[in-house]
Amino acid sequence: MRAHLIPLLTVLILVPASRAESPSLQFGDRVVVSFPELPTRGDGRVIGFSLTLVQANVQSVSRIPPGWSLDLRVRPSWQTTISGSCPSFQTTLSSATELPSVTFKVLDLSQTGARFQLKAEVETVMPGGSIVRRGLTSADLILSPAVPD
């Protein structure tokens, strides 16, 4: 009976950790978020993205691909969305790793009850013109400490 109990406990411990929705960030942390390599079927090309942050202040956006346009929207609920797209097939990207990196600072909204959240979406056009949208959570994105000012 113990031989069956140990594998079950291992599964119960590993599953919640692999489904973590938000990283453990503290008020004042400065973080850079970037996109990971995403497998595409065939010769898919990246044509757009969106990145939504709650309880964070965007400080900079770097590595904007040539020819791309970006839109930054800040809502009163401390929800910020950065989206980007390319105007033509000539400016599409072969990989999500070529998308911009965003530096942000975690805000203290403990009085409002808000908590830090991060999610993203990447749009890819496939041969033949179909568009595939892939949602990403903070666990899917690459987060690293920002270099101090």
C-alpha positions as CSV (number, residue, x, y, z in Angstrom):
1,M,0.0,0.0,0.0
2,R,2.8,2.4,0.7
3,A,4.3,1.8,-2.8
4,H,1.1,3.2,-4.3
5,L,0.9,6.1,-1.9
6,I,4.3,7.6,-2.7
7,P,3.7,8.1,-6.4
8,L,0.3,9.6,-5.7
9,L,1.8,12.1,-3.3
10,T,4.5,13.0,-5.9
11,V,1.9,13.7,-8.5
12,L,-0.1,15.9,-6.1
13,I,3.0,17.9,-5.3
14,L,4.1,18.4,-8.9
15,V,0.8,19.3,-10.5
16,P,0.1,22.5,-8.6
17,A,3.7,23.7,-9.2
18,S,3.5,23.2,-12.9
19,R,0.2,25.2,-13.1
20,A,1.5,28.3,-11.3
21,E,-0.4,31.3,-12.7
22,S,1.7,34.2,-11.3
23,P,5.4,34.3,-10.3
24,S,6.3,35.3,-6.8
25,L,6.9,39.0,-7.2
26,Q,7.0,41.7,-4.5
27,F,6.1,45.4,-4.5
28,G,8.9,47.3,-6.2
29,D,10.4,44.4,-8.1
30,R,11.6,45.5,-11.6
31,V,11.3,42.7,-14.1
32,V,11.9,42.1,-17.8
33,V,9.4,39.9,-19.6
34,S,10.1,38.4,-23.0
35,F,8.5,35.8,-25.2
36,P,9.8,32.2,-25.4
37,E,10.3,30.1,-28.5
38,L,6.9,28.9,-29.6
39,P,6.6,25.9,-31.9
40,T,4.7,26.7,-35.1
41,R,3.3,24.2,-37.5
42,G,4.9,24.5,-41.0
43,D,6.1,27.9,-42.0
44,G,4.0,30.1,-39.6
45,R,5.0,33.7,-39.2
46,V,4.4,35.9,-36.1
47,I,2.2,38.8,-37.0
48,G,1.1,40.2,-33.6
49,F,1.1,40.0,-29.9
50,S,-0.5,41.4,-26.8
51,L,0.8,41.5,-23.2
52,T,-1.5,42.4,-20.3
53,L,-0.2,43.3,-16.9
54,V,-2.3,44.0,-13.7
55,Q,-0.7,45.8,-10.8
56,A,2.4,46.7,-12.7
57,N,3.8,49.9,-14.3
58,V,5.5,49.6,-17.7
59,Q,8.8,51.3,-17.6
60,S,10.3,50.5,-21.0
61,V,9.8,48.5,-24.2
62,S,12.9,47.4,-26.1
63,R,13.7,45.4,-29.2
64,I,10.7,46.7,-31.2
65,P,10.9,44.9,-34.6
66,P,11.5,47.2,-37.6
67,G,8.2,48.2,-39.3
68,W,6.0,47.1,-36.3
69,S,3.6,49.4,-34.5
70,L,2.8,49.3,-30.8
71,D,-0.2,50.4,-28.8
72,L,0.0,51.0,-25.0
73,R,-3.3,51.2,-23.0
74,V,-3.5,51.9,-19.3
75,R,-6.9,51.4,-17.7
76,P,-7.9,52.9,-14.3
77,S,-8.0,49.4,-12.9
78,W,-4.2,49.3,-13.1
79,Q,-4.4,47.0,-16.1
80,T,-2.0,47.8,-18.8
81,T,-2.0,46.2,-22.3
82,I,0.7,46.5,-24.8
83,S,-0.1,45.1,-28.3
84,G,1.9,45.1,-31.5
85,S,1.4,44.2,-35.1
86,C,3.1,44.3,-38.4
87,P,1.6,46.1,-41.4
88,S,2.8,43.7,-44.1
89,F,4.1,40.2,-44.7
90,Q,7.7,41.6,-45.2
91,T,7.8,42.6,-41.5
92,T,6.5,39.3,-40.0
93,L,8.8,37.5,-37.6
94,S,10.0,33.9,-37.8
95,S,10.0,33.5,-34.0
96,A,8.3,34.9,-30.9
97,T,11.7,35.4,-29.4
98,E,12.0,38.4,-31.8
99,L,9.1,40.2,-30.1
100,P,9.8,43.2,-27.9
101,S,10.9,42.8,-24.2
102,V,9.0,44.8,-21.6
103,T,10.4,46.1,-18.4
104,F,7.9,46.7,-15.6
105,K,7.7,47.5,-11.9
106,V,5.3,45.7,-9.6
107,L,3.0,48.2,-7.8
108,D,1.6,48.1,-4.3
109,L,-2.1,47.9,-4.6
110,S,-2.7,45.9,-1.4
111,Q,-5.4,48.4,-0.3
112,T,-7.4,47.7,-3.5
113,G,-7.2,44.0,-3.2
114,A,-5.6,43.7,-6.7
115,R,-2.8,41.2,-7.2
116,F,-0.1,41.0,-9.9
117,Q,-1.2,39.2,-13.1
118,L,0.5,38.7,-16.4
119,K,-0.8,37.1,-19.6
120,A,0.0,37.3,-23.3
121,E,-1.2,36.2,-26.7
122,V,0.8,35.6,-29.9
123,E,-0.7,35.7,-33.4
124,T,0.8,33.6,-36.2
125,V,-0.3,33.5,-39.8
126,M,0.0,30.1,-41.4
127,P,0.6,29.3,-45.1
128,G,-2.8,29.7,-46.8
129,G,-3.7,32.7,-44.6
130,S,-5.2,31.1,-41.4
131,I,-4.4,32.9,-38.2
132,V,-3.5,31.0,-35.0
133,R,-3.7,32.7,-31.6
134,R,-1.9,31.2,-28.7
135,G,-2.5,32.3,-25.1
136,L,0.3,32.4,-22.6
137,T,0.3,32.7,-18.8
138,S,3.1,34.1,-16.7
139,A,4.4,30.6,-16.3
140,D,5.0,30.4,-20.1
141,L,6.8,33.7,-20.4
142,I,10.5,34.5,-19.6
143,L,10.9,36.7,-16.6
144,S,14.2,38.0,-15.5
145,P,15.4,40.7,-13.0
146,A,15.8,44.1,-14.7
147,V,19.2,45.8,-14.6
148,P,19.2,48.5,-11.9
149,D,19.0,52.2,-13.2
